Amino acid sequence: MFNVLSMIVTIHGTGIELTPAIREYAETKIESLTKFFDQITKAEIDVGMTTQHHNKGEIYYAEVNLHIPGNVLRVSKEEKDLYKAIDTVKDHLKIDLEKIKGKKRAKDKKGLRQEKEYRA
């Protein structure tokens, strides 16, 4: 059995209509991060357009706040395509989560080494 915590996901749309397709895509991408770090408790997703008047077309953004024990990771990215913005946020969060997991493992290993030395 796995000890899986359920992650609470909230999605907010700013300046755009939040369609079921966008909602499902964002949820799926962010929930896939649990493969890399299983202690995510909450995810707050905000997607939308930055402004209505850009000379070079519409600019979309995706912002995600991930709540993990003892920390909140926040990543915001802008792209010309909303789905690409969601993908880049997910990729950035994946790297951040892998770094945190690596540091946690190193800390655990250090503690185990010290415990073994203490027993010897």
Biopython code that builds the backbone (N, CA, C, O; Angstrom):
import numpy as np
from Bio.PDB.StructureBuilder import StructureBuilder

atoms = [
    (1, "MET", "N", (0.836, -1.194, 0.000)),
    (1, "MET", "CA", (0.000, 0.000, 0.000)),
    (1, "MET", "C", (0.873, 1.246, 0.000)),
    (1, "MET", "O", (1.929, 1.280, 0.632)),
    (2, "PHE", "N", (0.422, 2.259, -0.711)),
    (2, "PHE", "CA", (1.124, 3.524, -0.751)),
    (2, "PHE", "C", (0.434, 4.510, 0.181)),
    (2, "PHE", "O", (-0.787, 4.489, 0.332)),
    (3, "ASN", "N", (1.220, 5.363, 0.795)),
    (3, "ASN", "CA", (0.675, 6.425, 1.637)),
    (3, "ASN", "C", (0.531, 7.670, 0.763)),
    (3, "ASN", "O", (1.430, 8.510, 0.724)),
    (4, "VAL", "N", (-0.582, 7.786, 0.073)),
    (4, "VAL", "CA", (-0.791, 8.878, -0.868)),
    (4, "VAL", "C", (-1.709, 9.919, -0.238)),
    (4, "VAL", "O", (-2.844, 9.629, 0.141)),
    (5, "LEU", "N", (-1.189, 11.132, -0.139)),
    (5, "LEU", "CA", (-2.018, 12.229, 0.339)),
    (5, "LEU", "C", (-2.800, 12.782, -0.837)),
    (5, "LEU", "O", (-2.267, 12.881, -1.943)),
    (6, "SER", "N", (-4.042, 13.141, -0.617)),
    (6, "SER", "CA", (-4.800, 13.730, -1.704)),
    (6, "SER", "C", (-4.428, 15.199, -1.829)),
    (6, "SER", "O", (-4.340, 15.926, -0.839)),
    (7, "MET", "N", (-4.215, 15.608, -3.054)),
    (7, "MET", "CA", (-3.833, 16.984, -3.329)),
    (7, "MET", "C", (-5.088, 17.779, -3.676)),
    (7, "MET", "O", (-5.897, 17.352, -4.500)),
    (8, "ILE", "N", (-5.237, 18.924, -3.048)),
    (8, "ILE", "CA", (-6.356, 19.817, -3.345)),
    (8, "ILE", "C", (-5.920, 20.728, -4.488)),
    (8, "ILE", "O", (-4.897, 21.406, -4.391)),
    (9, "VAL", "N", (-6.692, 20.744, -5.561)),
    (9, "VAL", "CA", (-6.355, 21.553, -6.729)),
    (9, "VAL", "C", (-7.447, 22.595, -6.948)),
    (9, "VAL", "O", (-8.623, 22.253, -7.077)),
    (10, "THR", "N", (-7.051, 23.875, -6.988)),
    (10, "THR", "CA", (-7.986, 24.944, -7.320)),
    (10, "THR", "C", (-7.470, 25.662, -8.561)),
    (10, "THR", "O", (-6.275, 25.924, -8.692)),
    (11, "ILE", "N", (-8.392, 25.976, -9.472)),
    (11, "ILE", "CA", (-8.028, 26.634, -10.727)),
    (11, "ILE", "C", (-8.839, 27.909, -10.860)),
    (11, "ILE", "O", (-10.039, 27.934, -10.588)),
    (12, "HIS", "N", (-8.159, 28.969, -11.283)),
    (12, "HIS", "CA", (-8.803, 30.268, -11.463)),
    (12, "HIS", "C", (-8.408, 30.802, -12.833)),
    (12, "HIS", "O", (-7.246, 30.708, -13.227)),
    (13, "GLY", "N", (-9.365, 31.356, -13.552)),
    (13, "GLY", "CA", (-9.097, 31.946, -14.861)),
    (13, "GLY", "C", (-9.223, 33.459, -14.799)),
    (13, "GLY", "O", (-10.207, 33.979, -14.272)),
    (14, "THR", "N", (-8.238, 34.169, -15.329)),
    (14, "THR", "CA", (-8.240, 35.629, -15.328)),
    (14, "THR", "C", (-8.257, 36.135, -16.767)),
    (14, "THR", "O", (-7.318, 35.892, -17.525)),
    (15, "GLY", "N", (-9.300, 36.821, -17.133)),
    (15, "GLY", "CA", (-9.381, 37.415, -18.466)),
    (15, "GLY", "C", (-9.733, 36.439, -19.569)),
    (15, "GLY", "O", (-9.767, 36.818, -20.739)),
    (16, "ILE", "N", (-9.996, 35.190, -19.220)),
    (16, "ILE", "CA", (-10.401, 34.188, -20.213)),
    (16, "ILE", "C", (-11.519, 33.345, -19.622)),
    (16, "ILE", "O", (-11.730, 33.317, -18.409)),
    (17, "GLU", "N", (-12.226, 32.663, -20.505)),
    (17, "GLU", "CA", (-13.233, 31.718, -20.037)),
    (17, "GLU", "C", (-12.540, 30.402, -19.731)),
    (17, "GLU", "O", (-11.842, 29.851, -20.582)),
    (18, "LEU", "N", (-12.727, 29.903, -18.534)),
    (18, "LEU", "CA", (-12.078, 28.667, -18.103)),
    (18, "LEU", "C", (-12.917, 27.487, -18.582)),
    (18, "LEU", "O", (-13.869, 27.081, -17.916)),
    (19, "THR", "N", (-12.555, 26.940, -19.743)),
    (19, "THR", "CA", (-13.310, 25.841, -20.333)),
    (19, "THR", "C", (-12.964, 24.528, -19.638)),
    (19, "THR", "O", (-11.916, 24.420, -19.001)),
    (20, "PRO", "N", (-13.836, 23.537, -19.757)),
    (20, "PRO", "CA", (-13.526, 22.226, -19.165)),
    (20, "PRO", "C", (-12.224, 21.628, -19.715)),
    (20, "PRO", "O", (-11.507, 20.935, -18.993)),
    (21, "ALA", "N", (-11.921, 21.893, -20.987)),
    (21, "ALA", "CA", (-10.690, 21.362, -21.587)),
    (21, "ALA", "C", (-9.456, 21.976, -20.924)),
    (21, "ALA", "O", (-8.501, 21.266, -20.611)),
    (22, "ILE", "N", (-9.474, 23.290, -20.709)),
    (22, "ILE", "CA", (-8.351, 23.964, -20.051)),
    (22, "ILE", "C", (-8.219, 23.475, -18.616)),
    (22, "ILE", "O", (-7.118, 23.186, -18.149)),
    (23, "ARG", "N", (-9.338, 23.384, -17.928)),
    (23, "ARG", "CA", (-9.351, 22.926, -16.530)),
    (23, "ARG", "C", (-8.754, 21.512, -16.428)),
    (23, "ARG", "O", (-7.890, 21.264, -15.587)),
    (24, "GLU", "N", (-9.206, 20.602, -17.268)),
    (24, "GLU", "CA", (-8.732, 19.219, -17.231)),
    (24, "GLU", "C", (-7.248, 19.134, -17.580)),
    (24, "GLU", "O", (-6.505, 18.379, -16.954)),
    (25, "TYR", "N", (-6.812, 19.912, -18.585)),
    (25, "TYR", "CA", (-5.410, 19.895, -19.000)),
    (25, "TYR", "C", (-4.511, 20.363, -17.859)),
    (25, "TYR", "O", (-3.499, 19.729, -17.565)),
    (26, "ALA", "N", (-4.877, 21.468, -17.220)),
    (26, "ALA", "CA", (-4.069, 22.020, -16.132)),
    (26, "ALA", "C", (-4.033, 21.053, -14.948)),
    (26, "ALA", "O", (-2.967, 20.817, -14.378)),
    (27, "GLU", "N", (-5.171, 20.500, -14.578)),
    (27, "GLU", "CA", (-5.221, 19.549, -13.464)),
    (27, "GLU", "C", (-4.351, 18.334, -13.735)),
    (27, "GLU", "O", (-3.602, 17.897, -12.861)),
    (28, "THR", "N", (-4.446, 17.785, -14.944)),
    (28, "THR", "CA", (-3.678, 16.596, -15.297)),
    (28, "THR", "C", (-2.180, 16.872, -15.224)),
    (28, "THR", "O", (-1.422, 16.071, -14.677)),
    (29, "LYS", "N", (-1.759, 18.004, -15.773)),
    (29, "LYS", "CA", (-0.331, 18.345, -15.776)),
    (29, "LYS", "C", (0.203, 18.533, -14.358)),
    (29, "LYS", "O", (1.283, 18.038, -14.036)),
    (30, "ILE", "N", (-0.529, 19.232, -13.522)),
    (30, "ILE", "CA", (-0.049, 19.509, -12.168)),
    (30, "ILE", "C", (-0.127, 18.256, -11.297)),
    (30, "ILE", "O", (0.758, 18.024, -10.474)),
    (31, "GLU", "N", (-1.170, 17.449, -11.465)),
    (31, "GLU", "CA", (-1.271, 16.215, -10.685)),
    (31, "GLU", "C", (-0.180, 15.217, -11.067)),
    (31, "GLU", "O", (0.172, 14.352, -10.265)),
    (32, "SER", "N", (0.359, 15.328, -12.286)),
    (32, "SER", "CA", (1.433, 14.419, -12.698)),
    (32, "SER", "C", (2.726, 14.683, -11.925)),
    (32, "SER", "O", (3.631, 13.849, -11.934)),
    (33, "LEU", "N", (2.820, 15.835, -11.257)),
    (33, "LEU", "CA", (4.008, 16.149, -10.460)),
    (33, "LEU", "C", (4.140, 15.260, -9.231)),
    (33, "LEU", "O", (5.216, 15.188, -8.637)),
    (34, "THR", "N", (3.069, 14.586, -8.841)),
    (34, "THR", "CA", (3.139, 13.701, -7.674)),
    (34, "THR", "C", (4.054, 12.502, -7.940)),
    (34, "THR", "O", (4.458, 11.819, -6.999)),
    (35, "LYS", "N", (4.385, 12.238, -9.208)),
    (35, "LYS", "CA", (5.350, 11.179, -9.524)),
    (35, "LYS", "C", (6.745, 11.550, -9.024)),
    (35, "LYS", "O", (7.550, 10.676, -8.701)),
    (36, "PHE", "N", (7.022, 12.848, -8.963)),
    (36, "PHE", "CA", (8.352, 13.319, -8.595)),
    (36, "PHE", "C", (8.454, 13.682, -7.112)),
    (36, "PHE", "O", (9.534, 13.618, -6.526)),
    (37, "PHE", "N", (7.328, 14.062, -6.510)),
    (37, "PHE", "CA", (7.313, 14.440, -5.096)),
    (37, "PHE", "C", (5.918, 14.142, -4.581)),
    (37, "PHE", "O", (4.954, 14.793, -4.987)),
    (38, "ASP", "N", (5.798, 13.166, -3.690)),
    (38, "ASP", "CA", (4.476, 12.676, -3.297)),
    (38, "ASP", "C", (3.850, 13.404, -2.114)),
    (38, "ASP", "O", (2.774, 13.016, -1.657)),
    (39, "GLN", "N", (4.499, 14.450, -1.608)),
    (39, "GLN", "CA", (3.970, 15.141, -0.438)),
    (39, "GLN", "C", (3.334, 16.488, -0.774)),
    (39, "GLN", "O", (3.266, 17.362, 0.090)),
    (40, "ILE", "N", (2.876, 16.672, -1.989)),
    (40, "ILE", "CA", (2.209, 17.914, -2.368)),
    (40, "ILE", "C", (0.818, 17.905, -1.746)),
    (40, "ILE", "O", (0.049, 16.968, -1.960)),
    (41, "THR", "N", (0.491, 18.941, -0.980)),
    (41, "THR", "CA", (-0.798, 18.967, -0.291)),
    (41, "THR", "C", (-1.828, 19.813, -1.031)),
    (41, "THR", "O", (-3.022, 19.520, -0.978)),
    (42, "LYS", "N", (-1.377, 20.861, -1.721)),
    (42, "LYS", "CA", (-2.328, 21.771, -2.362)),
    (42, "LYS", "C", (-1.681, 22.415, -3.580)),
    (42, "LYS", "O", (-0.486, 22.711, -3.572)),
    (43, "ALA", "N", (-2.468, 22.631, -4.621)),
    (43, "ALA", "CA", (-1.999, 23.319, -5.815)),
    (43, "ALA", "C", (-3.013, 24.393, -6.188)),
    (43, "ALA", "O", (-4.199, 24.108, -6.360)),
    (44, "GLU", "N", (-2.541, 25.626, -6.312)),
    (44, "GLU", "CA", (-3.391, 26.738, -6.744)),
    (44, "GLU", "C", (-2.915, 27.160, -8.128)),
    (44, "GLU", "O", (-1.772, 27.583, -8.302)),
    (45, "ILE", "N", (-3.805, 27.039, -9.110)),
    (45, "ILE", "CA", (-3.450, 27.324, -10.500)),
    (45, "ILE", "C", (-4.223, 28.557, -10.952)),
    (45, "ILE", "O", (-5.433, 28.656, -10.747)),
    (46, "ASP", "N", (-3.513, 29.489, -11.567)),
    (46, "ASP", "CA", (-4.137, 30.674, -12.151)),
    (46, "ASP", "C", (-3.675, 30.779, -13.594)),
    (46, "ASP", "O", (-2.476, 30.867, -13.859)),
    (47, "VAL", "N", (-4.621, 30.772, -14.532)),
    (47, "VAL", "CA", (-4.301, 30.898, -15.944)),
    (47, "VAL", "C", (-5.093, 32.067, -16.520)),
    (47, "VAL", "O", (-6.178, 32.395, -16.039)),
    (48, "GLY", "N", (-4.535, 32.690, -17.554)),
    (48, "GLY", "CA", (-5.258, 33.794, -18.174)),
    (48, "GLY", "C", (-4.410, 34.583, -19.133)),
    (48, "GLY", "O", (-3.322, 34.161, -19.525)),
    (49, "MET", "N", (-4.933, 35.755, -19.511)),
    (49, "MET", "CA", (-4.212, 36.675, -20.386)),
    (49, "MET", "C", (-3.672, 37.811, -19.533)),
    (49, "MET", "O", (-4.335, 38.270, -18.602)),
    (50, "THR", "N", (-2.454, 38.265, -19.858)),
    (50, "THR", "CA", (-1.857, 39.335, -19.076)),
    (50, "THR", "C", (-2.601, 40.647, -19.314)),
    (50, "THR", "O", (-3.001, 41.315, -18.361)),
    (51, "THR", "N", (-2.788, 41.017, -20.578)),
    (51, "THR", "CA", (-3.572, 42.204, -20.923)),
    (51, "THR", "C", (-4.289, 41.943, -22.234)),
    (51, "THR", "O", (-4.040, 40.938, -22.901)),
    (52, "GLN", "N", (-5.165, 42.836, -22.594)),
    (52, "GLN", "CA", (-5.931, 42.669, -23.830)),
    (52, "GLN", "C", (-5.277, 43.369, -25.022)),
    (52, "GLN", "O", (-5.707, 43.161, -26.157)),
    (53, "HIS", "N", (-4.252, 44.189, -24.796)),
    (53, "HIS", "CA", (-3.717, 45.006, -25.889)),
    (53, "HIS", "C", (-2.200, 44.863, -26.034)),
    (53, "HIS", "O", (-1.432, 45.690, -25.543)),
    (54, "HIS", "N", (-1.793, 43.802, -26.715)),
    (54, "HIS", "CA", (-0.391, 43.592, -27.034)),
    (54, "HIS", "C", (-0.203, 43.797, -28.524)),
    (54, "HIS", "O", (-1.053, 43.392, -29.317)),
    (55, "ASN", "N", (0.892, 44.416, -28.912)),
    (55, "ASN", "CA", (1.179, 44.610, -30.332)),
    (55, "ASN", "C", (1.485, 43.289, -31.019)),
    (55, "ASN", "O", (1.196, 43.133, -32.205)),
    (56, "LYS", "N", (2.053, 42.354, -30.311)),
    (56, "LYS", "CA", (2.486, 41.096, -30.912)),
    (56, "LYS", "C", (1.502, 39.961, -30.654)),
    (56, "LYS", "O", (1.904, 38.797, -30.672)),
    (57, "GLY", "N", (0.255, 40.253, -30.420)),
    (57, "GLY", "CA", (-0.748, 39.218, -30.205)),
    (57, "GLY", "C", (-1.024, 38.986, -28.740)),
    (57, "GLY", "O", (-0.521, 39.700, -27.873)),
    (58, "GLU", "N", (-1.819, 37.992, -28.482)),
    (58, "GLU", "CA", (-2.222, 37.687, -27.112)),
    (58, "GLU", "C", (-1.097, 36.971, -26.379)),
    (58, "GLU", "O", (-0.441, 36.090, -26.935)),
    (59, "ILE", "N", (-0.881, 37.354, -25.136)),
    (59, "ILE", "CA", (0.114, 36.724, -24.274)),
    (59, "ILE", "C", (-0.625, 36.086, -23.100)),
    (59, "ILE", "O", (-1.319, 36.765, -22.343)),
    (60, "TYR", "N", (-0.464, 34.772, -22.962)),
    (60, "TYR", "CA", (-1.112, 34.029, -21.887)),
    (60, "TYR", "C", (-0.105, 33.734, -20.781)),
    (60, "TYR", "O", (1.103, 33.705, -21.012)),
    (61, "TYR", "N", (-0.620, 33.519, -19.591)),
    (61, "TYR", "CA", (0.255, 33.152, -18.490)),
    (61, "TYR", "C", (-0.363, 32.012, -17.692)),
    (61, "TYR", "O", (-1.574, 31.792, -17.698)),
    (62, "ALA", "N", (0.516, 31.307, -17.014)),
    (62, "ALA", "CA", (0.098, 30.261, -16.074)),
    (62, "ALA", "C", (0.929, 30.455, -14.818)),
    (62, "ALA", "O", (2.149, 30.607, -14.883)),
    (63, "GLU", "N", (0.266, 30.448, -13.689)),
    (63, "GLU", "CA", (0.935, 30.609, -12.397)),
    (63, "GLU", "C", (0.451, 29.505, -11.474)),
    (63, "GLU", "O", (-0.747, 29.243, -11.372)),
    (64, "VAL", "N", (1.402, 28.858, -10.803)),
    (64, "VAL", "CA", (1.050, 27.757, -9.912)),
    (64, "VAL", "C", (1.752, 27.952, -8.574)),
    (64, "VAL", "O", (2.949, 28.232, -8.521)),
    (65, "ASN", "N", (0.996, 27.801, -7.502)),
    (65, "ASN", "CA", (1.537, 27.767, -6.146)),
    (65, "ASN", "C", (1.356, 26.349, -5.627)),
    (65, "ASN", "O", (0.231, 25.878, -5.456)),
    (66, "LEU", "N", (2.483, 25.669, -5.376)),
    (66, "LEU", "CA", (2.440, 24.306, -4.846)),
    (66, "LEU", "C", (2.784, 24.342, -3.367)),
    (66, "LEU", "O", (3.825, 24.869, -2.974)),
    (67, "HIS", "N", (1.907, 23.784, -2.557)),
    (67, "HIS", "CA", (2.136, 23.726, -1.117)),
    (67, "HIS", "C", (2.696, 22.356, -0.767)),
    (67, "HIS", "O", (2.052, 21.329, -0.985)),
    (68, "ILE", "N", (3.907, 22.360, -0.221)),
    (68, "ILE", "CA", (4.532, 21.138, 0.259)),
    (68, "ILE", "C", (4.890, 21.373, 1.722)),
    (68, "ILE", "O", (4.968, 22.525, 2.148)),
    (69, "PRO", "N", (5.109, 20.322, 2.500)),
    (69, "PRO", "CA", (5.410, 20.524, 3.916)),
    (69, "PRO", "C", (6.609, 21.459, 4.128)),
    (69, "PRO", "O", (7.724, 21.177, 3.689)),
    (70, "GLY", "N", (6.348, 22.567, 4.806)),
    (70, "GLY", "CA", (7.400, 23.513, 5.136)),
    (70, "GLY", "C", (7.766, 24.499, 4.046)),
    (70, "GLY", "O", (8.700, 25.280, 4.223)),
    (71, "ASN", "N", (7.059, 24.490, 2.921)),
    (71, "ASN", "CA", (7.446, 25.354, 1.813)),
    (71, "ASN", "C", (6.284, 25.565, 0.841)),
    (71, "ASN", "O", (5.362, 24.753, 0.767)),
    (72, "VAL", "N", (6.348, 26.670, 0.100)),
    (72, "VAL", "CA", (5.413, 26.931, -0.989)),
    (72, "VAL", "C", (6.243, 27.283, -2.220)),
    (72, "VAL", "O", (7.031, 28.229, -2.196)),
    (73, "LEU", "N", (6.064, 26.524, -3.284)),
    (73, "LEU", "CA", (6.761, 26.806, -4.532)),
    (73, "LEU", "C", (5.836, 27.609, -5.427)),
    (73, "LEU", "O", (4.672, 27.252, -5.605)),
    (74, "ARG", "N", (6.360, 28.707, -5.999)),
    (74, "ARG", "CA", (5.557, 29.556, -6.876)),
    (74, "ARG", "C", (6.297, 29.733, -8.185)),
    (74, "ARG", "O", (7.454, 30.152, -8.203)),
    (75, "VAL", "N", (5.624, 29.409, -9.284)),
    (75, "VAL", "CA", (6.208, 29.572, -10.613)),
    (75, "VAL", "C", (5.168, 30.222, -11.511)),
    (75, "VAL", "O", (3.999, 29.836, -11.517)),
    (76, "SER", "N", (5.618, 31.226, -12.274)),
    (76, "SER", "CA", (4.744, 31.909, -13.218)),
    (76, "SER", "C", (5.475, 32.032, -14.551)),
    (76, "SER", "O", (6.634, 32.445, -14.584)),
    (77, "LYS", "N", (4.814, 31.680, -15.642)),
    (77, "LYS", "CA", (5.414, 31.740, -16.978)),
    (77, "LYS", "C", (4.429, 32.359, -17.962)),
    (77, "LYS", "O", (3.216, 32.184, -17.844)),
    (78, "GLU", "N", (4.978, 33.092, -18.942)),
    (78, "GLU", "CA", (4.162, 33.695, -20.003)),
    (78, "GLU", "C", (4.559, 33.089, -21.341)),
    (78, "GLU", "O", (5.739, 32.867, -21.614)),
    (79, "GLU", "N", (3.554, 32.826, -22.172)),
    (79, "GLU", "CA", (3.776, 32.260, -23.509)),
    (79, "GLU", "C", (2.687, 32.774, -24.445)),
    (79, "GLU", "O", (1.695, 33.351, -24.002)),
    (80, "LYS", "N", (2.883, 32.558, -25.744)),
    (80, "LYS", "CA", (1.873, 32.955, -26.734)),
    (80, "LYS", "C", (0.716, 31.955, -26.785)),
    (80, "LYS", "O", (-0.352, 32.259, -27.315)),
    (81, "ASP", "N", (0.938, 30.763, -26.230)),
    (81, "ASP", "CA", (-0.087, 29.726, -26.199)),
    (81, "ASP", "C", (-0.326, 29.317, -24.745)),
    (81, "ASP", "O", (0.627, 29.059, -24.010)),
    (82, "LEU", "N", (-1.570, 29.258, -24.332)),
    (82, "LEU", "CA", (-1.910, 28.939, -22.945)),
    (82, "LEU", "C", (-1.426, 27.555, -22.543)),
    (82, "LEU", "O", (-0.908, 27.378, -21.440)),
    (83, "TYR", "N", (-1.588, 26.574, -23.419)),
    (83, "TYR", "CA", (-1.169, 25.213, -23.110)),
    (83, "TYR", "C", (0.351, 25.128, -22.965)),
    (83, "TYR", "O", (0.855, 24.377, -22.131)),
    (84, "LYS", "N", (1.074, 25.891, -23.769)),
    (84, "LYS", "CA", (2.544, 25.937, -23.660)),
    (84, "LYS", "C", (2.958, 26.562, -22.330)),
    (84, "LYS", "O", (3.929, 26.122, -21.715)),
    (85, "ALA", "N", (2.229, 27.584, -21.884)),
    (85, "ALA", "CA", (2.519, 28.211, -20.592)),
    (85, "ALA", "C", (2.333, 27.213, -19.451)),
    (85, "ALA", "O", (3.145, 27.163, -18.527)),
    (86, "ILE", "N", (1.272, 26.424, -19.517)),
    (86, "ILE", "CA", (1.024, 25.404, -18.494)),
    (86, "ILE", "C", (2.143, 24.365, -18.507)),
    (86, "ILE", "O", (2.614, 23.943, -17.451)),
    (87, "ASP", "N", (2.572, 23.950, -19.714)),
    (87, "ASP", "CA", (3.653, 22.972, -19.833)),
    (87, "ASP", "C", (4.963, 23.496, -19.255)),
    (87, "ASP", "O", (5.662, 22.764, -18.553)),
    (88, "THR", "N", (5.305, 24.755, -19.539)),
    (88, "THR", "CA", (6.574, 25.294, -19.041)),
    (88, "THR", "C", (6.555, 25.443, -17.522)),
    (88, "THR", "O", (7.580, 25.236, -16.871)),
    (89, "VAL", "N", (5.407, 25.798, -16.950)),
    (89, "VAL", "CA", (5.289, 25.874, -15.493)),
    (89, "VAL", "C", (5.493, 24.486, -14.890)),
    (89, "VAL", "O", (6.207, 24.338, -13.899)),
    (90, "LYS", "N", (4.874, 23.480, -15.479)),
    (90, "LYS", "CA", (5.008, 22.112, -14.981)),
    (90, "LYS", "C", (6.459, 21.656, -15.044)),
    (90, "LYS", "O", (6.961, 21.055, -14.095)),
    (91, "ASP", "N", (7.141, 21.938, -16.162)),
    (91, "ASP", "CA", (8.538, 21.538, -16.308)),
    (91, "ASP", "C", (9.427, 22.215, -15.270)),
    (91, "ASP", "O", (10.323, 21.584, -14.710)),
    (92, "HIS", "N", (9.183, 23.489, -15.014)),
    (92, "HIS", "CA", (9.964, 24.237, -14.018)),
    (92, "HIS", "C", (9.726, 23.676, -12.614)),
    (92, "HIS", "O", (10.667, 23.516, -11.837)),
    (93, "LEU", "N", (8.483, 23.385, -12.301)),
    (93, "LEU", "CA", (8.152, 22.821, -10.987)),
    (93, "LEU", "C", (8.762, 21.430, -10.810)),
    (93, "LEU", "O", (9.191, 21.070, -9.714)),
    (94, "LYS", "N", (8.799, 20.656, -11.887)),
    (94, "LYS", "CA", (9.404, 19.321, -11.820)),
    (94, "LYS", "C", (10.872, 19.442, -11.403)),
    (94, "LYS", "O", (11.328, 18.694, -10.539)),
    (95, "ILE", "N", (11.607, 20.364, -12.001)),
    (95, "ILE", "CA", (13.017, 20.569, -11.660)),
    (95, "ILE", "C", (13.157, 20.997, -10.205)),
    (95, "ILE", "O", (14.010, 20.484, -9.481)),
    (96, "ASP", "N", (12.311, 21.945, -9.775)),
    (96, "ASP", "CA", (12.365, 22.413, -8.382)),
    (96, "ASP", "C", (12.073, 21.281, -7.398)),
    (96, "ASP", "O", (12.749, 21.156, -6.376)),
    (97, "LEU", "N", (11.076, 20.462, -7.699)),
    (97, "LEU", "CA", (10.713, 19.359, -6.810)),
    (97, "LEU", "C", (11.823, 18.316, -6.740)),
    (97, "LEU", "O", (12.084, 17.759, -5.674)),
    (98, "GLU", "N", (12.482, 18.047, -7.875)),
    (98, "GLU", "CA", (13.588, 17.093, -7.871)),
    (98, "GLU", "C", (14.751, 17.613, -7.027)),
    (98, "GLU", "O", (15.415, 16.831, -6.346)),
    (99, "LYS", "N", (15.006, 18.925, -7.065)),
    (99, "LYS", "CA", (16.063, 19.518, -6.236)),
    (99, "LYS", "C", (15.731, 19.351, -4.753)),
    (99, "LYS", "O", (16.584, 18.957, -3.959)),
    (100, "ILE", "N", (14.490, 19.655, -4.392)),
    (100, "ILE", "CA", (14.072, 19.538, -2.989)),
    (100, "ILE", "C", (14.164, 18.086, -2.526)),
    (100, "ILE", "O", (14.620, 17.811, -1.417)),
    (101, "LYS", "N", (13.730, 17.164, -3.376)),
    (101, "LYS", "CA", (13.780, 15.745, -3.022)),
    (101, "LYS", "C", (15.230, 15.292, -2.842)),
    (101, "LYS", "O", (15.529, 14.522, -1.929)),
    (102, "GLY", "N", (16.131, 15.763, -3.706)),
    (102, "GLY", "CA", (17.545, 15.420, -3.592)),
    (102, "GLY", "C", (18.150, 15.938, -2.297)),
    (102, "GLY", "O", (18.908, 15.232, -1.633)),
    (103, "LYS", "N", (17.812, 17.180, -1.938)),
    (103, "LYS", "CA", (18.330, 17.755, -0.690)),
    (103, "LYS", "C", (17.801, 16.982, 0.512)),
    (103, "LYS", "O", (18.530, 16.744, 1.475)),
    (104, "LYS", "N", (16.532, 16.591, 0.449)),
    (104, "LYS", "CA", (15.925, 15.844, 1.558)),
    (104, "LYS", "C", (16.592, 14.479, 1.707)),
    (104, "LYS", "O", (16.849, 14.026, 2.823)),
    (105, "ARG", "N", (16.873, 13.823, 0.571)),
    (105, "ARG", "CA", (17.548, 12.521, 0.611)),
    (105, "ARG", "C", (18.949, 12.648, 1.190)),
    (105, "ARG", "O", (19.370, 11.825, 2.003)),
    (106, "ALA", "N", (19.674, 13.688, 0.767)),
    (106, "ALA", "CA", (21.035, 13.895, 1.263)),
    (106, "ALA", "C", (21.019, 14.131, 2.766)),
    (106, "ALA", "O", (21.880, 13.632, 3.491)),
    (107, "LYS", "N", (20.044, 14.888, 3.225)),
    (107, "LYS", "CA", (19.921, 15.163, 4.662)),
    (107, "LYS", "C", (19.612, 13.876, 5.424)),
    (107, "LYS", "O", (20.166, 13.640, 6.498)),
    (108, "ASP", "N", (18.723, 13.038, 4.866)),
    (108, "ASP", "CA", (18.385, 11.765, 5.498)),
    (108, "ASP", "C", (19.602, 10.843, 5.559)),
    (108, "ASP", "O", (19.835, 10.184, 6.572)),
    (109, "LYS", "N", (20.382, 10.797, 4.469)),
    (109, "LYS", "CA", (21.574, 9.953, 4.440)),
    (109, "LYS", "C", (22.594, 10.421, 5.471)),
    (109, "LYS", "O", (23.232, 9.609, 6.141)),
    (110, "LYS", "N", (22.742, 11.740, 5.592)),
    (110, "LYS", "CA", (23.688, 12.292, 6.560)),
    (110, "LYS", "C", (23.274, 11.895, 7.976)),
    (110, "LYS", "O", (24.121, 11.521, 8.787)),
    (111, "GLY", "N", (22.002, 11.973, 8.269)),
    (111, "GLY", "CA", (21.493, 11.585, 9.579)),
    (111, "GLY", "C", (21.726, 10.109, 9.859)),
    (111, "GLY", "O", (22.082, 9.737, 10.977)),
    (112, "LEU", "N", (21.527, 9.264, 8.852)),
    (112, "LEU", "CA", (21.752, 7.824, 9.027)),
    (112, "LEU", "C", (23.232, 7.530, 9.258)),
    (112, "LEU", "O", (23.576, 6.686, 10.085)),
    (113, "ARG", "N", (24.109, 8.226, 8.528)),
    (113, "ARG", "CA", (25.546, 8.023, 8.717)),
    (113, "ARG", "C", (25.967, 8.396, 10.140)),
    (113, "ARG", "O", (26.742, 7.688, 10.782)),
    (114, "GLN", "N", (25.440, 9.516, 10.611)),
    (114, "GLN", "CA", (25.800, 9.957, 11.949)),
    (114, "GLN", "C", (25.273, 8.972, 12.997)),
    (114, "GLN", "O", (25.938, 8.720, 14.002)),
    (115, "GLU", "N", (24.104, 8.425, 12.767)),
    (115, "GLU", "CA", (23.530, 7.449, 13.693)),
    (115, "GLU", "C", (24.374, 6.172, 13.730)),
    (115, "GLU", "O", (24.586, 5.597, 14.798)),
    (116, "LYS", "N", (24.855, 5.728, 12.563)),
    (116, "LYS", "CA", (25.706, 4.530, 12.504)),
    (116, "LYS", "C", (27.016, 4.784, 13.228)),
    (116, "LYS", "O", (27.508, 3.908, 13.938)),
    (117, "GLU", "N", (27.588, 5.971, 13.059)),
    (117, "GLU", "CA", (28.843, 6.308, 13.715)),
    (117, "GLU", "C", (28.638, 6.343, 15.234)),
    (117, "GLU", "O", (29.524, 5.947, 15.992)),
    (118, "TYR", "N", (27.501, 6.804, 15.660)),
    (118, "TYR", "CA", (27.201, 6.895, 17.084)),
    (118, "TYR", "C", (27.129, 5.512, 17.714)),
    (118, "TYR", "O", (27.592, 5.306, 18.836)),
    (119, "ARG", "N", (26.537, 4.554, 16.975)),
    (119, "ARG", "CA", (26.395, 3.191, 17.481)),
    (119, "ARG", "C", (27.727, 2.461, 17.547)),
    (119, "ARG", "O", (27.941, 1.625, 18.426)),
    (120, "ALA", "N", (28.613, 2.773, 16.628)),
    (120, "ALA", "CA", (29.899, 2.037, 16.542)),
    (120, "ALA", "C", (30.824, 2.305, 17.686)),
    (120, "ALA", "O", (31.925, 1.755, 17.733)),
]
sb = StructureBuilder()
sb.init_structure("model")
sb.init_model(0)
sb.init_chain("A")
sb.init_seg("    ")
for serial, (resi, resn, name, xyz) in enumerate(atoms, 1):
    if name == "N":
        sb.init_residue(resn, " ", resi, " ")
    sb.init_atom(name, np.array(xyz, "f"), 0.0, 1.0, " ", f" {name:<3s}", serial, name[0])
structure = sb.get_structure()
